[in-house]
Amino acid sequence: MILLPKPRVPYPRFSRFSQREQRTYVDLLAKYAKLPSSSKTV
């Protein structure tokens, strides 16, 4: 039996998103983080 390290979050699943959806979300975050703040629409 292999002992797994404790997860950094208290629950086993970090989110309900699939791995592909997480990648898309992170890519969008990175894309919008690079934009100047004046061009962001709130």
Order of alpha helices (4+ residues) and beta strands (2+ residues): alpha
